[in-house]
Amino acid sequence: MAPGPKTGPALFLGLELATDQLRASIVDESLELVGVECVDFDTELPEYQTQGGIFTTPGDAYTTPVDMWVKALDFLLEKLTRNHDLTRIKSIGGCAQHALVWWKSTPIPSFPALDPRLPFHSQLPPNTFSLPNTPVAQDTSAHTHALALEALLGGPDLMAARVGTCANASLLAAQLLRVRESWTCDVWSRTGKIQLASQFLASMVVGEWVNMGESEACATGMWVHASAGAGTQGAPGLGRWDEGVLEIVGGSREEGRRIRTWLGDVEVASGRKVAHISRYLCERYGFESDTIVTPFTSDYLSSYLSLCPSPGDAVLSFGPMDTLLTPAQHYLPTRLYSLFPHPAQDASEKRRYIAMLSSRNADVPRALVRDMYTKSWSAFDRLVAIVPPGGSIGLDDKLFSFWLLQGDSYPLSHVKGIYRFETGIKVNEFRDLRANPRCLLESQVLSFRFRWSKMIATGVLGSNNNRSRGNVAQTPGPTSPQGQNPRSNIASSLGLSFDPYDYSPLPARILVTGAAANFPSVANLAGDVFNAPVFMPSTQVDSAQVVPHRNAPAAGFPGRASLGGAYFARWIWGKERSSAIGGSSTGRGLGGFEEEIRRLHGKRWVASSGTPLRTNVNTPVGGNGGSGANSGTSTPFGHRSGLGSTVFVEEEEEEVEEMERASGILASSVFAGGFADRDLGRDISRMRTLTGSTLDTVTSSGSMGPSTTFTTPDLNSGAGSPGGGVGAVVPQTTTLTPVTALPTSDAEAQIGLAKVAEADVDAFMTYAAIVPEYCRLEGMLCKSLV
């Protein structure tokens, strides 16, 4: 990108160590986007031979070289130096993927001294680390170790009550246990310190060891959180590492104490600076010595911060792991969800938390279904759009599928395989192959719907009285003469603990991120299942017009997690500045994180006369920022030069017809229940106004290799024609239209959100009727009855 201005007001830098890239986003005091830089691991560091930033091996192992991260940081800082005046950076925030860095005992206990004349990677060679290739979040090789730990702690309920979470393969405790039991003893004996990737990145910036934040400590499976009641006036109590768990992981009390020294202390207070930037970065790259460094956190929590969700919102992220996060008022750990202290809160605030539901069976099953039943994401998206809910128009013959390819958390921790059901009976394959994409997505979203209802019943989210449903019509049910709602009996009659037809406890808004959300059919499905409007960051809406099929943002567009780091840096800097001039951190309009970020967005909105936030660095500052209020009619953004103006074409019609031939139903066929193709929108010109699709993921039909699910391949000009022994067909081309912005209110547009789907109560009721059977089948899987 062109060099930015070398003088001007304060800027704030957010760093993100993602799976496939190291990203940086820069914002100004009003949170307007100023700069974006990134280092792509596959293309800019080809010597490491990673695919999507990771190494994949047969089985469940996914690893990445730590040395690649070190070299990428050198590259990123060089780009920042060339293109921006780093003396204007006043504060730095950041985040990283969930992974571990194993330091050798040689540079311990102090952080290695660095010479500013040399880059990082020449002073921290691969032999600095006792485990050069570390497992990443997608790795499930420690799943059995997590289950063993859970069993030793008395099962999922007792484990959750003790350390706040139940077994999953990403637990730091499980990873440590696996290394001790499965790797050579040299790795364990040579280790002097372990850090989460976010701590590692922060330590590189600060030049000294940075402690783990409590939000991440609660995800290790070894930390005992002290709720607000243990402190005074809502202040955090003193949590601790669980010595019993450490002893189990280490194999002895002595090794447990050693792990305790590896982990270090935990920083409970998150609303203050960690330190100032290192002398090394000041002398080598020109940062000012008074630049603040804020606490770094997990990438999914940083993305959450960038969206500023309100109570009653749900942040649904599609990716290698699907997650649903929502604000929580109480610390009530159970096996149903994971619970974290809010990563950005002042010590004077009432303690707040974030509840998370997750699923490992996310991008991998979606890519596998794409490869098995279509040859492109475009055809996948179209089939989801045209197939009726439940795979059939009939009321009693709905189809269900469960793609459990990787070890997941409770209640599916012991279940693996592919399961399909027609009319309640397990089948090897659906009679209509075209139902597979939609049934997969329905299963994934309905799982979150079911688990949300069970989670809210625990009271962890707090009172539901203030959960405004916005523009979703509220239709109270009839009441009996005694004032009792007869719908309260519906749940018991259906064998459920909740009423599937009652949407008042469900989220008021769904905030979606991730590549799968770029499909209009997926966004609509999320809105239908939860009966809530769906919003997407305007940065992602605009990025999808350029590259809709990748989890990574298009060139010039910021990553949401890096933006969250920059927002956090701006918040901490404002608090520190207020304190420095003699006022309190809450005196100059500085409240909690979300309140302050909304205030800054609102102030900028008024000052700019309602100009949407800038979504990429290729648009002029103060110009049209992209998607925003009432921007639905402007997409696909023909007014912009260079972005979104390229028209992509793809072959897909013959793919659907090929599937029809395979199913023996051809063009005159009908879905189960008698739903004819003409009723499903076979008029292609009309179909394209109803739904969009994404770039072709060029896949050879002759040799279908493993799917690259984390960063799917770019469009290849020489796309192969569909084969499979059917014969060559001259392809017809259609314009691809990813998700576009609908008219959006100012309240959402000013914080950078765009509406992409409306709530539909009729569609919700259709899925509500499916929920009981879905829950019954899932229960049978959990009990190993099928």
N, C-alpha and C positions, 0 to 999 in steps of 0.2 A: 504494500500500500504506500501511498505518497506520504512523505514525512509530515507529521503534525506540527502545529505551531510550537515554537521553542520558548515562548513567554506567555504568561497569562495567569489566571486564577488557579486555585488548588485543584488537584486531580487525585483520584483514588483508584488503586489497582487491585483487581481480584484475580487470583491464580486458581487454576483447576487442573489437577493431575487426573485426567480421565483414562479410560482403558486404552483408547486409540490415539489420543493427542494430549499435549500439554498446552493449555489455553490461557490467555490473559485478556481481560476486559478492563477498560479504563472509563470511568465516568467523572463528571464534574460535580460541583457542590449541589446542583439541582438534579443530579442523577441522570443527566443527559449523556448518552453514549458518545465517547470521544475517540476511543481507539480499540482495536481488536487485533490480536496476534495469536498465532498458534504454531506448534511444531507437530507435524503428522509423523508418527513413529514409522509407519510402513514406507512412506515415500521419501522422507527426509533423513531417515536413519536406516537405510536398506541393509546395512551390514549386519544388523541383528536378525534379519529374516523373520520378522514377526508377521502375523496375519491379523489385522484388526488390533494390533498392539500386544498380542499374546501368542504363546506357544500352545498348541493343542496336541495332545497325545492320545492314543487309544485309551478309552476309559473315561474317567471323570476328572482328569487333571488339566487345569488351565493355569499356566504360569507366565511370568513376564520377567525380563532381566532388569534388575535394579540399576545396573550401570547405564542402561538406556535412558532411564529417568534423569540421571545425573548429566548425561551429555545433552539431553533435550533441554534441560534448564539453562545450560550454557547458550544453546542456540536461541532460546526464547529471549534471554536477557540481551543478547546481541541485537535481535530484531527490535526490542523495545528501545535500546539505545539509539539505533539508527533513525527511528521514526518518531520518537517522542522526547520531550524534555523531561528527563527523570527527576530534575530538581523540583518540579511542580508536584510530584507524588508526595502527598502528606501522610498517607496511611495505606497499609497493605493488608488485605484479607485473603483467605484462600481455603481450599478444600481438596480432597483427594478421594480416589476410589478406596474401597475397603481391601487393604492388603497390608502385609507385614514386611518390615525391613529388619533383617538380622545382622547386627553389627558384630564384628569380631571384638574380642576383648582388648586388642592392641591400643586403640585410641581412647579407651575408657579410663578414668571417668570423665575427662574433659572432652569437649568437641574438638575434632582435629583442627589444628592451627593451619590457616590457609594463606598462601602467598598471593597478593592481588595481581601479580604479574602473570599468573598462570590461571587457566580455566579450571573449573571444578573437576572435570573428568580426568585431568592429568594428575590431580592430587588425591583423588578418591578412586583408585583403580578397582576393578572387580574383586580383587582379593581383600578389599576392605570389609567385605561382607561374608559372613559365614555361610549364608545361603544365597548364592548369586541369582538364582531364578526363583522368585517367590510366588506362591499361589495368590490368585486374585479372587474377586467376589464370585465369579462364575464357577470356581473350582468346588467340586462336591466330593473330593476324595476323602475328606475328613468326616463324611456323613455318619459312617458307622462308629467313629470315635465319639461323635456328638451324642449318638444314641446310647453308647456305653456310659458316658458321663451322666446322662440323664437318668439312666437306670440306677447308677450308684448313688445318686442324690434322691432317690425315692420316687421317680416318675415325673412327668411334665408338670403336674400341679405343684408338687413340693419344690421342684427346681425353680419354677417361675416365682413362687413366694419367697424363695431364698435369694436368688440373684437377678430377678426381674425378667427372665426370659427362659424359654425352653429350648430344646435341642434344635440346632440348625448347623449346616456345614460351614457357615461363615464365622461361627463363634471363634474368638481368639483362643479360648480354652481348648476347643477341639483341634485347632491347627497345631497348637503346642503339643498336645497329646500325640497327634499323628507323627510329628517330627521326632519326638522322643522314642516312639515305638517302632517307626517304620524306616527312618533314615539312619544313616551311619552315625555312630556315636561322635564322630568328629564335629558334625554340625552343632550338636548340643554342647560339647565340651569347649569349643572355640568361641562360643557366643558370650558376649559381655553385656549386650543391651539389645532390646527389641523395641521397635517403634511402629505405630500405625503409619501408613503412608502420609496422612495429613500432618502428624507430628514430624515426620522426616522432612517434608517440604518446608514446614515452618522453621525447623532447626537449620536448614540450609540458608534460609533468609536471615535468621537472627544471628547465626554463628555460635550458638550454644544450644544445649539440650533444652527442648521445650516439652513441658508436661502434657499428658493426655487430658483432654477435656472430659467432664463427667458425662456428657451426652454420648460420647464414644465408649467410655468406660462401662456404661450400662449395657453395651452391646457385646461385651467380651465374654459374659457368662461367669465372671469371677468377681464382680463388684457388687457390694451391698449398698444400695442407695438409702440415704437417710432422708425421709420426707420432711416437709416444711415444719411439721410439728416438733421435730427434734431441735429446731433452732428457735430464734426469738423474732417476733414480729414478721413472720413469714420468711426469715432468712434461712438459707440452706443449712441443714445439719451436717454432721461430719460422717460421710460415708467411709467405707474401708474395703480393702481387698479381703476376700473370704479365705482365711487360712486353710480351711478344710478342703475347699476346691483346689487351691494351689497345691496342697499336698497330694491330692488325687492326680492332678496333671503332672506334677514332678515325679511322682512315684515314691517320694519319701518326704519327711518333714524338712530335711536339709535342702533338698532340691526345691521344695516349695518356697523356702525363704530365698533361694537363689532367683527363682522366677520373680519374686517380689522386688528384688533389687533391679532386675532387668526392666520391669515395668515402670518403676519410679513412682513419684507422687501423682495425684490427680488434681487438676485445677477445677475446683467446684464453682467458683465465681467466673462467669463468662462475659460479663458486661464491662470489661476493662482491658487495657492493652496488655500484651504479653511482655514486650520489650521494645527496644528500638532496633533498627536495621543494623546489620553487621558492618564492621569497618571494612571488611573485604568488598562488599557490594558498593559501599560508598566510594572507595578508592578505585575500583576497577570499572564501575559502570556509571558513576556520577550521581548516585542518590545523595540526598541530604542526610546528615547524621541524626537529625531529629525526627526522621520518618518513623511513624508508629507501625508496629506489627501487631495485629489483632489475633485472637485465638482462631486457629484453623479447625475445620470440622469435616464431617463426611460429605461426599458429593450430593447424596440425596437430601440431606438436611440443608445444605446450602441452596439447592434448587428450590426447596420448600420456602426458604427465607426470601428468595427473589420474587415469589408470587404474592407475598403478604396475605396469606389466607385469613379470613375472618372465622369466628366461631360458627360452626355449622357447615363450613366448606370441607371438601375432600379433594386432596391433590392426588390424582391418579396418573402414575408414570408408567409408560410402556417401554420395555427395554429388555436387556438380557435377563433381568429380574423385574417383574411387575410389582409395583408397590402402591399402596394407598395410605396416605398420611393425613392426619386431621388433628386440630388442636384438642388437648385434653386438659381438664381442670384438676384432676386428682391423680395421685400415684396409687393405683390399684392394680398391681401386676397379676396377670393370669396367663394361662397357657394359650389363650385365644389370640393374643397380639403381643407385639413388642412395645415397650414404653421407654421414652427418653426424656430427660429434662430438656427444656427448650434451650437451644444453643446460644441464644442472644437475649439475655435478660439481666436486668440490673439487680444488685443485691437488695435494693429497697422494694422491689416488686413482689407481689404475691407469686409464689412458685407456679410455673406453668410447665406443661408437658406436651409431648407429641406422641400420639399412638400410631403404630404402623402395622398394617397387614401386608404380607409379601407372598410372592409365588415365584419359585424358581422355574417353573414350566411356563415360559413366556415366549421369548423370541425363538427359541429352538423349536418348539412344536409348530409355531406359525410358519417358520421357514420350511420345516419338513412337510407340512400340509401343502404349502405352495409348490414344492418340488414334486410331490406325489400326485397332485390333482390338477395343477395348472403349470404353466411355464413362466409365469410372470406375476409380479405383485398387482399388475393392472387387472388381470383376469381374476385373481384372488379377490380383489376389492369388488369387482363387478358381481361375482357370485354371492358375496356376502350381502350385497345390496338387493339382489333380485329374489333370493330364496326367502320364503316367508319365515316368521319367527318360529323357532322350534323345528325347522327343516320341513314343515308340512303345514298346509292350510287347515287341516283337520284339527279338531279339539282333543281327540283321544289317541292320536297316533304320533305324538311329538318324538323327535329324535334327540338323543343325548350322547355326548362323547366326552371322555376324560383322557387327555394326553399327559400322562405322568411319566415322563422320560427321565427325570432327575429326582434324586432324593429331596423331598420337601420337608417343611416343618409340620408340626401338629395341625390337623389330625391325619395328614397323609404321609407321615414320616416313614411308614412301613409299606407304602403302596407304590409299585412301579409297574408300568405297562400302558397299553392303549386299550381302552374299553369303549365299546359302542353299544347303545341300547335302542331298540325299536319296540314300541308298545310294551315297554317294561322288560323286554327279554334281551339278554346279551346276544349280540351278533358279531360275526367277524368283520362284516362290511355293510354299509348302508346299501339298500337297493338302488338309491339315487346317489351317485357319487358326488353330485354337485352340492349336496348338503354339508359336506365335510368342512369347508372353510367357515361357514356360519356357525355350525354346531360347536366347533372349536372355540371361536370367539365368545359365543354365548356362555359356554362352560367357564371360561376364564373370568368374564365379567360377573356372571351370576355367583361365582365363588366369593367375590368381594361383597356382593349384595347380601349373601347369606351370612358371611362372617361379620359384616358391619352390624347387622341386626342383633347378633349374639353379643357383640362388643358393647353396643349401646345399652344393652340390658344390665351390664355390670355397673353402670353409673360412672365409669371412668371419664366420660366426656362432660359430665356435669348436667345441670338442668337443661331440659329441652324446651323450656317455655319461651326462650328468647330466640328460637331458631326460625327466623322469618323465611318464608318460602318465596319471597320476592314476587315474581309475576306468575308463579305456579298457583293455579286456582285451588282454593281450599274448599272442599265440599264435605262438611261435617256429616257423619253418618246419623241415621235416625236413633233416637234414644227411647228407652222404655219409660213408662210412667214413673218409675222409681228413679229415673235419671241415669240408669246404667246403659251403656252403649252395647247393644247386642253383638257388635262386631268383636267385642272382647272374647266372645265364645268361639269365634272363627278359628283362632290359632289352635285351641285344644281339639276342635273337631278335625283339624287337618294334621294333627300330630306334631305341631310346631310350637316353639316357645315364643313366637311372634306372629303378628298378623301380616301376611305377605301383601295384603291389599291396602294396608295403611302406610302411606308415604310420608306422614308428618315426622317420623323419627329419622328419615333419610336425609342426606346432605342437601342443603339449600342450593349449592352450586357444585359442579364438578370442574376442577381445573386440571386439564390434561396436558401432558408433555410426552415426548418420545416419538419415534418414527411411525409406529403403528397408528398413532392418533392423527397422522396426516391423511389417513383414509377417511373420507366423509362417512362411509358406512360404519366405521369403528366409532367415530365421534357420535353419530346418531344412536348407535347401539348403547353406548354408555349413558346417554341422556334418556333413552327409553327405559332401561333397566332401573335407573334411579329416579325417574320422573323429575329431572332437574336440568336446567340449562347448562350447557357445556361451554367453557371458556378455555382459550388457548393463548399463551403468550404471543403478542403480535410479532415478536422476533421470530418465532417458529412458523407462524402463518406465512410471513414473507419469505423465510428461508425455504419453506416447502415448495414455493413456486419455482425455485431454482434446482434444488436437489431434494425431492420428497422421500427418497427411499433410504436415507442414511440417518442413523442416530446422531452423528456429528452434524453441527450446523454448517451451512454453506459458507464459502469464503466471504469474509467481511462481516459475518453475523456472529454475535456473541453466544457463548454457551450459557445456559441458565445458571449453572452452578458457579461459574466464574463471576457472573453478574451478582449473585447472592453474596459472594466474597467481597466484591466492591461495595455493595450496599452496606454490608456489615462494617467495612472499613470506614465508610462515611459516617455511620452512626457513632462508632467509638471515637472518631476524631472530633465530632461535634460535642460529645460528652466531655472529652479531655479539654477542649478549648474553653467550654463553659466553666469547668472547674479551675482552669488556669487563670481566668480573669476575675476570680473571686466569687462566682455564682455557683449554685448547685447544678448538678447535671440535669435536674428536672426543671430548672428555673426558666430557661429560655425556650420554652415550648418543647423541650426534649422529654418525651415520655418513653414508653416501651418501644421496642424496635419497630413493630408493625405500625404503631401510631405515628412515630417519627417519619418513617418512610412514606406513609400515606400523606403526611403533612407536606413533605418536600415535593412529592409528586403534584399535590394540589396547588402548591405555590407556583411551581413551574407552569402548570396548566393555565392558571389565571394570567401569569405574566406573559405567556406566549399566545394568549387569546384562543386557547383550545387547540393548540397544535399537538398532534400525537407525538409520543416519544419516538426518537430516531431508532430504527430497528437494525440498521447496518451502517457501516462507515462509508459506504459508497454514495449515500444520499447527503445533501448539504445540511449543515447544522441549521436548525430553525426552519427547514423546508418541510415537505411532506414526509412524515416519519414512516409512512406505510399504513398498515392496518390500524384502524382505530374506530372512533365513533362513526357509525353510519357509513362504514367503508365497504360494505358488502357489495355494492354495485360497481366498485372500481376494480375489483379483482378480476382477472389475473394481472392487475397492475400494469396495464399497457402504457400508462403515463410515465413510467420510469424507464430511464435509458440504461440498457445493459443488464438489468435484473428482471427476471421473469418474462423477458421478451422473446426468449428462445422457445420455439414450439417443438416439443418432443412428440415423436410418433411411435406407435408400437403396434405390433400385431397381436390380436387377442381373439377375434371372433372365431377363427378356425379352431382355437384351443377349446372353446366352449363346445363347439360342434363336435370336436373329436371326443370330448368326454361324453357327449350325448350318444355318439355311436357306440362307445365302449359300454354304456349303460343300456344300449338297445332301445333308445327312446327317440332319437333324432329330432327333427324340427317340429314334428306334430305331437311330440310327447307331452305328458302332463306330469306335474309333481303329484305325490301321494295326496289324495283328496280332490284331484281334478282341477288343479290350478294350471291353466294353459299358459304356454310361453308368451302368447300375445298379451296376457294379463300381467306378465312379469316384466314388461318393458322391452320386448325384443326389438322395438324400433330404436335403433342405435342412436340416431340423432336426438331422439327424445331422452334416451337413457343418459346421455352425457350431460343433460341439464339437471339430472337428478342426483348424480353421484360422480365423484372423481376417481382418479386412480393414480398410480405412481409409476415411476420409471421401471422399465423392464430390467429384471435381474437376469442377464443373459446366462442361460443354463443349457448346456449341451444335453439333448435328449438321449444321445448315444451312451454317454458315461456320466451319470448323475453322481457327482462327488458330494462330500459333506457341505452343508450350507454354511456360508459365512454370515452368521446371524447378527453379529454385533455391528459390523459395517458392511453392508451388502455391496457387491461390486458395482462400479460405475457403469453408466450406459456405454455399450460398445457399438460403434457404428456398423460393425459387421455382425448383426444379430443372426443367429442361425434360425433356419425355418424349422417349425415343429416336425418332428419325425415320428418315431414310434411305429413305423411300418404301415402308416395309414396312407402315405403318398403325399407328395408335395402339393401344397395349395398356395395359390398366389395370395399373399396377405393383403388385407385391407388395413388402412391406417386410421387411427382416431387420435384426436387431440387429448392429451392428458391434462386433467384439471384436478389438482389436489384440493384439500380442504380450503375453503375461502371464508372470509369474515362476513358475518351477518351484521345488520345494524346493531350497534352496541351503545349502551348508555354511557354518558360522560363519566360516571363513577367508576366503571371498569376501564374505559379507554384511557383515563388519565394515569392509571397505574400500569398500563401496558398490556391489558387483556383485550381479547377480541372474542365475541361470541361466535361459535362455530356450529352449534346445534341447539334446538329448542326442546323444552320438555313436552312430552306427548302423553297425556294421561291415558288415552286409549291403548297406546302401545304398552304403557306400564302395566295396565290391567292384564294384557295378554301375557306378559312375563310373570306377573304375580300368580297367574293360574299355573304356570310351569314350575314355580319355586318348590311346591311340596314334593313333586316327583323328583326334581333335581336333588333335594335334600335326602329323600329316601334312598336314591341310588348311591349318592356319596356315602351315606351311612353304611350301606352294604359293602362298599369298597373298603371303608375303614375297618369293618369287622371281618374282612376277608371272606365274605359270603358269596362272592362271585369270582 
